[in-house]
Amino acid sequence: MPRPDAQVAVGPQRTLRLAVIATGAGLFSGLFGVGGGTVMVPLLVLWLGYGTREATGTSLGAIVLIALAAMLTQGAYGNLHVDDGLLVGVPAVGGVLAGTWLQQKVDPRAVSLLFAALMVATAITLLVP
């Protein structure tokens, strides 16, 4: 459900915003291995008026392509450890299923607040040695 207070972009403005969001997500994915949750979800909510659930689902769909491109590029530089990726990725599928189920049960506002708290905690961890 879209945010009631959001200014919904349409036409070329919407396309431009989606392109900026996608470029930022791809850039962050290539640089840091993140992009969907940290770039796409907040911007889809703030710039395009998506609800938290819709932004999360849209981001997850896009991550498949972003992750594939980033993986191939990092692999070309010799930075890919396939065994470790599988060891982390395969069990993560269970986490995805549990997290998606839980997201549908929890109030979207609570999900947004938890996400904001996670982002603040992450920023503090990165800033404080």
DSSP file with accessible surface (Angstrom, degrees, kcal/mol):
  #  RESIDUE AA STRUCTURE BP1 BP2  ACC     N-H-->O    O-->H-N    N-H-->O    O-->H-N    TCO  KAPPA ALPHA  PHI   PSI    X-CA   Y-CA   Z-CA
    1    1 A M              0   0  165      0, 0.0    51,-0.2     0, 0.0    52,-0.1   0.000 360.0 360.0 360.0 128.4    0.0    0.0    0.0
    2    2 A P        -     0   0   85      0, 0.0    48,-0.2     0, 0.0    49,-0.1  -0.261 360.0 -96.1 -65.3 153.5    1.5    3.4   -1.0
    3    3 A R    >   -     0   0   74     46,-1.4     3,-1.2    42,-0.2    48,-0.1  -0.495  28.7-137.7 -66.7 134.5    2.3    5.9    1.7
    4    4 A P  T 3  S+     0   0  136      0, 0.0    -1,-0.1     0, 0.0     0, 0.0   0.804 101.3  48.5 -67.5 -25.6   -0.7    8.4    1.9
    5    5 A D  T 3  S+     0   0  113      2,-0.1     2,-0.2    44,-0.0    -2,-0.1   0.427  87.8 114.8 -93.9   2.2    1.6   11.4    2.2
    6    6 A A    <   -     0   0   18     -3,-1.2     2,-0.9    43,-0.1    41,-0.1  -0.473  65.7-132.8 -80.4 142.1    3.8   10.5   -0.8
    7    7 A Q        -     0   0  165     39,-0.3     2,-0.4    -2,-0.2    -1,-0.1  -0.847  30.1-142.3 -87.4 106.6    4.0   12.6   -3.9
    8    8 A V        -     0   0   91     -2,-0.9     2,-0.3    41,-0.1    40,-0.1  -0.603   8.5-141.3 -80.7 124.4    3.7    9.9   -6.5
    9    9 A A        -     0   0    2     -2,-0.4     2,-0.3    38,-0.3    -1,-0.0  -0.611  22.0-172.9 -81.8 144.0    5.9   10.4   -9.6
   10   10 A V    >>  -     0   0  105     -2,-0.3     3,-1.1     4,-0.0     4,-0.7  -0.898  42.6  -3.9-133.0 163.1    4.5    9.5  -13.0
   11   11 A G  H 3> S-     0   0   43     -2,-0.3     4,-2.2     1,-0.2     3,-0.3  -0.215 126.2  -5.8  61.3-139.7    5.7    9.3  -16.6
   12   12 A P  H 3> S+     0   0  114      0, 0.0     4,-2.7     0, 0.0    -1,-0.2   0.834 134.0  57.9 -60.9 -32.4    9.3   10.4  -17.3
   13   13 A Q  H <> S+     0   0  102     -3,-1.1     4,-2.4     2,-0.2    -2,-0.2   0.924 108.0  46.9 -64.4 -41.3    9.8   11.7  -13.8
   14   14 A R  H  X S+     0   0   95     -4,-0.7     4,-2.6    -3,-0.3     5,-0.2   0.930 112.5  49.7 -64.3 -44.9    9.0    8.2  -12.4
   15   15 A T  H  X S+     0   0   92     -4,-2.2     4,-2.4     1,-0.2    -2,-0.2   0.916 111.1  49.2 -61.0 -43.2   11.3    6.6  -15.0
   16   16 A L  H  X S+     0   0  116     -4,-2.7     4,-2.4     2,-0.2    -1,-0.2   0.924 111.2  49.3 -63.1 -43.8   14.2    8.9  -14.1
   17   17 A R  H  X S+     0   0   60     -4,-2.4     4,-2.6     1,-0.2    -2,-0.2   0.912 111.0  49.6 -62.9 -41.8   13.7    8.3  -10.4
   18   18 A L  H  X S+     0   0   52     -4,-2.6     4,-2.8     1,-0.2    -1,-0.2   0.912 110.7  50.8 -63.4 -39.1   13.8    4.5  -11.0
   19   19 A A  H  X S+     0   0   46     -4,-2.4     4,-2.6     2,-0.2    -2,-0.2   0.904 111.2  47.8 -65.5 -39.8   16.9    4.9  -13.1
   20   20 A V  H  X S+     0   0   67     -4,-2.4     4,-2.6     2,-0.2     5,-0.2   0.932 113.1  48.3 -66.0 -44.0   18.7    6.9  -10.4
   21   21 A I  H  X S+     0   0    4     -4,-2.6     4,-2.7     1,-0.2    -2,-0.2   0.937 113.5  47.5 -60.9 -45.6   17.6    4.4   -7.7
   22   22 A A  H  X S+     0   0   53     -4,-2.8     4,-2.6     2,-0.2    -2,-0.2   0.913 111.9  49.3 -64.5 -42.0   18.8    1.5   -9.9
   23   23 A T  H  X S+     0   0  102     -4,-2.6     4,-2.7     2,-0.2    -1,-0.2   0.931 112.6  47.7 -64.0 -44.4   22.1    3.2  -10.6
   24   24 A G  H  X S+     0   0   19     -4,-2.6     4,-2.7     2,-0.2     5,-0.2   0.920 112.3  49.5 -62.0 -42.4   22.7    3.9   -7.0
   25   25 A A  H  X S+     0   0    0     -4,-2.7     4,-2.4    -5,-0.2    -2,-0.2   0.917 112.6  47.5 -64.6 -41.5   21.9    0.4   -6.0
   26   26 A G  H  X S+     0   0   33     -4,-2.6     4,-2.5     2,-0.2    -2,-0.2   0.916 112.1  50.0 -65.1 -41.4   24.2   -1.1   -8.6
   27   27 A L  H  X S+     0   0  104     -4,-2.7     4,-2.4     1,-0.2     5,-0.2   0.950 113.9  44.1 -62.2 -48.1   27.0    1.3   -7.6
   28   28 A F  H  X>S+     0   0   82     -4,-2.7     4,-3.1     1,-0.2     6,-1.1   0.867 112.0  54.2 -66.0 -35.4   26.6    0.4   -3.9
   29   29 A S  H  X5S+     0   0   16     -4,-2.4     4,-1.3     4,-0.3    -1,-0.2   0.925 111.8  43.9 -64.9 -43.1   26.3   -3.3   -4.8
   30   30 A G  H  <5S+     0   0   34     -4,-2.5    -2,-0.2    -5,-0.2    -1,-0.2   0.883 121.9  38.9 -67.9 -38.4   29.6   -3.2   -6.7
   31   31 A L  H  <5S+     0   0  111     -4,-2.4    -2,-0.2    -5,-0.2    -3,-0.2   0.911 137.8   7.5 -77.5 -46.4   31.4   -1.2   -4.1
   32   32 A F  H  <5S-     0   0  140     -4,-3.1    -3,-0.2     2,-0.3    -2,-0.2   0.462  94.2-110.4-120.9  -7.3   30.1   -2.7   -0.8
   33   33 A G  S  <<S+     0   0   61     -4,-1.3     2,-0.3    -5,-0.7    -4,-0.3   0.652  89.1  95.1  80.6  13.5   28.0   -5.8   -1.7
   34   34 A V        +     0   0   64     -6,-1.1    -2,-0.3     1,-0.1    -1,-0.3  -0.907  25.6 121.7-129.5 161.3   24.8   -4.0   -0.7
   35   35 A G     >> +     0   0    4     -2,-0.3     5,-2.2    -7,-0.2     4,-1.4   0.107  63.3  64.9 178.5 -45.6   22.2   -2.1   -2.6
   36   36 A G  I  4>S+     0   0    6      3,-0.2     5,-2.3     2,-0.2     4,-0.2   0.991 112.6  27.0 -65.4 -62.2   18.7   -3.5   -2.4
   37   37 A G  I  45S+     0   0   33      3,-0.2    -1,-0.2     1,-0.2    -3,-0.0   0.859 128.3  42.2 -72.1 -34.1   17.9   -3.0    1.2
   38   38 A T  I  45S+     0   0   51      3,-0.1    -1,-0.2     2,-0.1    -2,-0.2   0.749 132.4  15.0 -89.2 -22.9   20.1    0.0    1.9
   39   39 A V  I  X5S+     0   0   15     -4,-1.4     4,-1.7     3,-0.1     5,-0.2   0.758 126.5  42.7-114.0 -55.7   19.5    2.0   -1.3
   40   40 A M  I  ><S+     0   0   11     -5,-2.2     4,-3.0    -4,-0.2     5,-0.3   0.927 110.3  50.9 -65.4 -50.9   16.5    0.8   -3.1
   41   41 A V  H  ><S+     0   0   14     -5,-2.3     4,-2.1     1,-0.2     5,-0.2   0.956 113.3  43.5 -59.3 -51.8   14.0    0.2   -0.3
   42   42 A P  H  > S+     0   0   37      0, 0.0     4,-3.0     0, 0.0     5,-0.2   0.921 117.7  46.3 -60.6 -40.2   14.3    3.6    1.3
   43   43 A L  H  X>S+     0   0   41     -4,-1.7     4,-2.8     2,-0.2     5,-0.8   0.872 109.6  52.9 -72.7 -34.9   14.3    5.5   -2.0
   44   44 A L  H  X5S+     0   0    3     -4,-3.0     6,-2.2    -5,-0.2     4,-0.8   0.899 115.3  42.9 -63.5 -36.4   11.3    3.5   -3.4
   45   45 A V  H  X5S+     0   0   21     -4,-2.1     4,-0.8    -5,-0.3    -2,-0.2   0.951 123.4  35.3 -72.2 -48.5    9.5    4.5   -0.2
   46   46 A L  H  <5S+     0   0  108     -4,-3.0   -39,-0.3    -5,-0.2    -3,-0.2   0.891 128.2  30.9 -76.5 -43.1   10.6    8.1   -0.1
   47   47 A W  H  <5S+     0   0  100     -4,-2.8   -38,-0.3    -5,-0.2    -3,-0.2   0.774 132.2  27.4 -89.0 -29.4   10.8    9.0   -3.8
   48   48 A L  H  <<S-     0   0    8     -4,-0.8    -3,-0.2    -5,-0.8    -2,-0.1   0.422  98.0-120.1-117.5  -1.0    8.1    6.9   -5.3
   49   49 A G     <  +     0   0    2     -4,-0.8   -46,-1.4    -6,-0.2    -4,-0.2   0.695  52.1 161.8  74.1  18.2    5.6    6.4   -2.5
   50   50 A Y        -     0   0   44     -6,-2.2    -1,-0.2   -48,-0.2     2,-0.1  -0.393  41.2-115.7 -66.3 149.4    5.9    2.6   -2.3
   51   51 A G     >  -     0   0    7    -49,-0.1     4,-2.8     1,-0.1     5,-0.3  -0.413  32.2-104.4 -74.3 163.0    4.7    0.9    0.8
   52   52 A T  H  > S+     0   0   22      1,-0.2     4,-2.4     2,-0.2     5,-0.2   0.912 120.7  47.5 -59.0 -43.9    7.4   -0.9    2.8
   53   53 A R  H  > S+     0   0   72      2,-0.2     4,-2.5     1,-0.2    -1,-0.2   0.916 113.7  46.9 -65.8 -42.1    6.2   -4.4    1.6
   54   54 A E  H  > S+     0   0   85      2,-0.2     4,-2.5     1,-0.2     5,-0.2   0.901 112.8  49.7 -66.9 -39.9    6.0   -3.3   -2.0
   55   55 A A  H  X S+     0   0    0     -4,-2.8     4,-2.6     2,-0.2    -2,-0.2   0.919 111.6  49.2 -64.8 -41.1    9.4   -1.7   -1.9
   56   56 A T  H  X S+     0   0   34     -4,-2.4     4,-2.5    -5,-0.3    -2,-0.2   0.944 113.2  45.9 -63.8 -47.5   11.0   -4.8   -0.3
   57   57 A G  H  X S+     0   0   43     -4,-2.5     4,-2.0     2,-0.2    -2,-0.2   0.919 114.1  48.1 -62.7 -43.0    9.4   -7.1   -2.9
   58   58 A T  H  X S+     0   0   65     -4,-2.5     4,-2.1     1,-0.2    -1,-0.2   0.923 112.0  50.4 -63.1 -44.0   10.5   -4.9   -5.8
   59   59 A S  H  X S+     0   0    4     -4,-2.6     4,-2.3     1,-0.2    -2,-0.2   0.919 108.3  52.0 -60.5 -44.1   14.0   -4.6   -4.4
   60   60 A L  H  X S+     0   0   82     -4,-2.5     4,-0.9     1,-0.2    -1,-0.2   0.884 108.2  51.8 -63.2 -36.9   14.3   -8.4   -4.0
   61   61 A G  H  X S+     0   0   50     -4,-2.0     4,-0.6     1,-0.2     3,-0.4   0.920 112.8  44.6 -64.5 -40.9   13.2   -8.9   -7.6
   62   62 A A  H >X S+     0   0   33     -4,-2.1     4,-2.2     1,-0.2     3,-0.5   0.834 101.1  68.8 -72.3 -31.1   15.9   -6.4   -8.8
   63   63 A I  H 3X S+     0   0   56     -4,-2.3     4,-3.5     1,-0.2     5,-0.4   0.832  88.5  65.5 -60.0 -32.0   18.6   -7.9   -6.6
   64   64 A V  H 3X S+     0   0  101     -4,-0.9     4,-1.8    -3,-0.4    -1,-0.2   0.951 109.3  37.3 -55.7 -48.6   18.6  -11.1   -8.6
   65   65 A L  H <X S+     0   0  126     -4,-0.6     4,-2.4    -3,-0.5    -2,-0.2   0.912 118.1  49.7 -70.9 -41.9   20.0   -9.1  -11.6
   66   66 A I  H  X S+     0   0   33     -4,-2.2     4,-2.8     1,-0.2     5,-0.2   0.934 111.8  48.2 -63.0 -46.0   22.2   -6.8   -9.6
   67   67 A A  H  X S+     0   0   48     -4,-3.5     4,-2.9     2,-0.2     5,-0.2   0.899 110.6  51.8 -64.1 -38.9   23.8   -9.7   -7.7
   68   68 A L  H  X S+     0   0   90     -4,-1.8     4,-2.5    -5,-0.4     5,-0.2   0.951 112.9  44.3 -63.0 -47.4   24.4  -11.7  -10.9
   69   69 A A  H  X S+     0   0   54     -4,-2.4     4,-2.4     1,-0.2    -2,-0.2   0.923 116.0  47.2 -63.6 -43.2   26.1   -8.7  -12.6
   70   70 A A  H  X S+     0   0   20     -4,-2.8     4,-3.1    -5,-0.2     5,-0.3   0.913 111.6  51.2 -65.6 -40.1   28.2   -7.9   -9.4
   71   71 A M  H  X S+     0   0   82     -4,-2.9     4,-2.7    -5,-0.2    -2,-0.2   0.935 111.4  46.8 -63.3 -45.2   29.1  -11.6   -9.0
   72   72 A L  H  X S+     0   0  108     -4,-2.5     4,-1.9    -5,-0.2    -1,-0.2   0.919 115.2  46.5 -63.9 -41.1   30.3  -11.9  -12.6
   73   73 A T  H  X S+     0   0   77     -4,-2.4     4,-1.1     2,-0.2    -2,-0.2   0.940 114.3  46.0 -68.1 -46.0   32.3   -8.6  -12.3
   74   74 A Q  H  <>S+     0   0   66     -4,-3.1     5,-2.7     1,-0.2     3,-0.4   0.888 111.1  54.8 -63.7 -36.3   33.9   -9.5   -9.0
   75   75 A G  H ><5S+     0   0   28     -4,-2.7     3,-1.5    -5,-0.3     5,-0.2   0.888 101.9  56.9 -62.8 -37.4   34.6  -13.0  -10.3
   76   76 A A  H 3<5S+     0   0   89     -4,-1.9    -1,-0.2     1,-0.3    -2,-0.2   0.813 107.6  48.8 -64.1 -27.8   36.5  -11.4  -13.3
   77   77 A Y  T 3<5S-     0   0  175     -4,-1.1    -1,-0.3    -3,-0.4    -2,-0.2   0.407 120.4-110.8 -89.2  -0.3   38.7   -9.6  -10.7
   78   78 A G  T < 5S+     0   0   60     -3,-1.5    -3,-0.2    -4,-0.2    -2,-0.1   0.695  85.2 119.9  81.4  19.1   39.3  -12.9   -8.8
   79   79 A N      < +     0   0   96     -5,-2.7     2,-0.5    -6,-0.1    -4,-0.2   0.233  43.4 104.1-100.2  13.7   37.3  -11.8   -5.8
   80   80 A L        -     0   0   73     -6,-0.3     2,-0.6    -5,-0.2    -9,-0.0  -0.848  43.9-173.7-106.4 128.3   34.7  -14.6   -5.9
   81   81 A H     >  -     0   0  128     -2,-0.5     4,-2.5     1,-0.2     5,-0.2  -0.876   6.9-173.5-115.6  94.1   34.7  -17.6   -3.5
   82   82 A V  H  > S+     0   0   85     -2,-0.6     4,-2.7     1,-0.2     5,-0.2   0.897  80.9  52.4 -59.1 -45.6   31.9  -19.8   -4.9
   83   83 A D  H  > S+     0   0  131      1,-0.2     4,-2.4     2,-0.2    -1,-0.2   0.925 112.5  44.9 -58.9 -45.5   32.0  -22.3   -2.0
   84   84 A D  H  > S+     0   0   96      2,-0.2     4,-2.1     1,-0.2     5,-0.3   0.889 111.4  54.0 -65.7 -39.0   31.7  -19.6    0.6
   85   85 A G  H  X S+     0   0   43     -4,-2.5     4,-3.2     1,-0.2    -2,-0.2   0.917 111.5  44.6 -61.1 -42.5   28.9  -17.9   -1.4
   86   86 A L  H  X S+     0   0  101     -4,-2.7     4,-2.5     2,-0.2    -2,-0.2   0.899 110.1  55.4 -67.7 -39.7   27.0  -21.2   -1.5
   87   87 A L  H  < S+     0   0  127     -4,-2.4    -2,-0.2    -5,-0.2    -1,-0.2   0.866 118.6  34.2 -62.1 -35.0   27.6  -21.8    2.1
   88   88 A V  H  X S+     0   0  107     -4,-2.1     4,-1.1    -5,-0.2    -2,-0.2   0.872 120.6  49.0 -84.0 -40.6   26.1  -18.5    3.0
   89   89 A G  H  X S+     0   0   34     -4,-3.2     4,-0.9    -5,-0.3    -3,-0.2   0.894 103.4  55.2 -72.1 -42.2   23.5  -18.3    0.3
   90   90 A V  H >X S+     0   0   98     -4,-2.5     3,-1.2     1,-0.2     4,-0.6   0.958 112.1  41.8 -63.4 -49.9   21.8  -21.7    0.6
   91   91 A P  H >> S+     0   0   87      0, 0.0     4,-1.2     0, 0.0     3,-0.9   0.826 104.4  68.9 -65.7 -25.4   20.9  -21.4    4.3
   92   92 A A  H 3X S+     0   0   49     -4,-1.1     4,-2.6     1,-0.2    -2,-0.2   0.788  85.5  69.2 -62.8 -25.1   19.9  -17.7    3.7
   93   93 A V  H <X S+     0   0   86     -3,-1.2     4,-2.4    -4,-0.9    -1,-0.2   0.910  97.5  51.1 -59.5 -40.2   16.9  -19.0    1.6
   94   94 A G  H <X S+     0   0   42     -3,-0.9     4,-2.5    -4,-0.6    -1,-0.2   0.908 109.4  50.5 -62.0 -40.0   15.4  -20.3    4.9
   95   95 A G  H  X S+     0   0   46     -4,-1.2     4,-3.1     2,-0.2     5,-0.2   0.885 108.3  52.6 -64.5 -38.1   16.0  -16.8    6.4
   96   96 A V  H  X S+     0   0   76     -4,-2.6     4,-2.7     2,-0.2     5,-0.3   0.934 110.4  47.3 -62.1 -46.0   14.2  -15.3    3.4
   97   97 A L  H  X S+     0   0  121     -4,-2.4     4,-2.2     2,-0.2    -2,-0.2   0.934 116.1  44.0 -62.7 -44.8   11.2  -17.5    3.8
   98   98 A A  H  X S+     0   0   58     -4,-2.5     4,-2.7     2,-0.2    -2,-0.2   0.922 114.9  49.1 -66.0 -43.6   11.0  -16.8    7.5
   99   99 A G  H  X S+     0   0   38     -4,-3.1     4,-2.7     2,-0.2    -2,-0.2   0.900 111.4  48.8 -64.7 -39.8   11.6  -13.1    7.1
  100  100 A T  H  X S+     0   0   63     -4,-2.7     4,-1.5    -5,-0.2    -1,-0.2   0.924 112.4  48.6 -66.0 -43.2    8.9  -12.8    4.4
  101  101 A W  H  X S+     0   0  159     -4,-2.2     4,-0.7    -5,-0.3     3,-0.2   0.942 113.9  46.5 -59.9 -46.4    6.4  -14.7    6.5
  102  102 A L  H >X S+     0   0   95     -4,-2.7     4,-1.5     1,-0.2     3,-1.1   0.905 106.7  57.8 -65.0 -40.1    7.2  -12.5    9.5
  103  103 A Q  H 3< S+     0   0   28     -4,-2.7    -1,-0.2     1,-0.3    -2,-0.2   0.864 103.8  53.5 -59.5 -34.6    7.0   -9.3    7.5
  104  104 A Q  H 3< S+     0   0  100     -4,-1.5    -1,-0.3    -3,-0.2    -2,-0.2   0.727 111.6  46.0 -72.6 -19.3    3.4  -10.2    6.5
  105  105 A K  H << S+     0   0  136     -3,-1.1     2,-0.3    -4,-0.7    -1,-0.2   0.682 101.3  75.6 -94.2 -22.0    2.5  -10.6   10.2
  106  106 A V  S  < S-     0   0   43     -4,-1.5     5,-0.1    -3,-0.1     0, 0.0  -0.702  93.0 -98.0 -98.2 145.3    4.1   -7.4   11.6
  107  107 A D    >>  -     0   0  100     -2,-0.3     4,-2.0     1,-0.1     3,-0.6  -0.334  30.7-127.5 -56.6 132.7    2.7   -3.9   11.2
  108  108 A P  H 3> S+     0   0   47      0, 0.0     4,-2.4     0, 0.0     5,-0.2   0.843 109.4  57.0 -55.2 -33.6    4.5   -2.1    8.3
  109  109 A R  H 3> S+     0   0  160      2,-0.2     4,-2.4     1,-0.2     5,-0.2   0.915 106.0  49.4 -63.8 -41.4    5.3    0.8   10.6
  110  110 A A  H <> S+     0   0   34     -3,-0.6     4,-2.6     2,-0.2     5,-0.2   0.906 109.5  51.9 -64.5 -39.1    7.1   -1.5   13.0
  111  111 A V  H  X S+     0   0   28     -4,-2.0     4,-2.5     1,-0.2    -2,-0.2   0.932 110.0  49.4 -62.5 -43.8    9.1   -3.0   10.0
  112  112 A S  H  X S+     0   0   39     -4,-2.4     4,-2.5     1,-0.2    -2,-0.2   0.912 111.8  48.0 -61.7 -43.0   10.1    0.5    9.0
  113  113 A L  H  X S+     0   0   93     -4,-2.4     4,-2.5     2,-0.2    -1,-0.2   0.907 111.7  49.4 -66.0 -41.0   11.2    1.4   12.5
  114  114 A L  H  X S+     0   0  122     -4,-2.6     4,-2.3     2,-0.2    -2,-0.2   0.911 111.7  49.4 -63.4 -40.5   13.2   -1.8   12.8
  115  115 A F  H  X S+     0   0   62     -4,-2.5     4,-2.4     2,-0.2    -2,-0.2   0.927 110.7  49.8 -64.5 -43.4   14.8   -1.2    9.5
  116  116 A A  H  X S+     0   0   49     -4,-2.5     4,-2.5     1,-0.2    -2,-0.2   0.918 110.3  50.6 -61.7 -42.3   15.7    2.4   10.5
  117  117 A A  H  X S+     0   0   57     -4,-2.5     4,-2.8     1,-0.2    -1,-0.2   0.913 109.7  50.7 -62.9 -40.8   17.2    1.1   13.8
  118  118 A L  H  X S+     0   0  103     -4,-2.3     4,-2.6     1,-0.2    -2,-0.2   0.922 110.3  49.5 -62.3 -42.3   19.3   -1.4   11.9
  119  119 A M  H  X S+     0   0   58     -4,-2.4     4,-2.5     2,-0.2    -2,-0.2   0.911 112.3  47.6 -65.2 -41.0   20.6    1.3    9.5
  120  120 A V  H  X S+     0   0   87     -4,-2.5     4,-2.6     2,-0.2     5,-0.2   0.937 112.7  48.7 -65.3 -45.4   21.5    3.6   12.4
  121  121 A A  H  X S+     0   0   49     -4,-2.8     4,-2.4     1,-0.2    -2,-0.2   0.911 112.1  49.5 -62.1 -40.2   23.2    0.8   14.3
  122  122 A T  H  X S+     0   0   62     -4,-2.6     4,-2.2    -5,-0.2    -1,-0.2   0.926 110.7  49.8 -63.9 -44.6   25.1   -0.2   11.1
  123  123 A A  H  X S+     0   0   45     -4,-2.5     4,-2.0     1,-0.2    -2,-0.2   0.925 111.1  48.9 -61.7 -42.6   26.2    3.5   10.6
  124  124 A I  H  X S+     0   0   95     -4,-2.6     4,-2.7     1,-0.2    -1,-0.2   0.924 110.1  51.8 -62.5 -43.9   27.4    3.8   14.1
  125  125 A T  H  < S+     0   0  105     -4,-2.4    -1,-0.2     1,-0.2    -2,-0.2   0.887 112.2  46.2 -61.0 -38.1   29.4    0.5   13.8
  126  126 A L  H  < S+     0   0  143     -4,-2.2    -1,-0.2     1,-0.2    -2,-0.2   0.829 116.8  43.8 -73.6 -31.3   31.0    1.8   10.7
  127  127 A L  H  < S+     0   0  142     -4,-2.0    -2,-0.2    -5,-0.2    -1,-0.2   0.813 104.7  65.3 -85.0 -31.9   31.9    5.2   12.1
  128  128 A V     <        0   0   93     -4,-2.7    -1,-0.1    -5,-0.2     0, 0.0  -0.841 360.0 360.0 -97.9 118.7   33.1    4.2   15.5
  129  129 A P              0   0  170      0, 0.0    -2,-0.1     0, 0.0    -3,-0.1  -0.184 360.0 360.0 -69.3 360.0   36.3    2.1   15.4
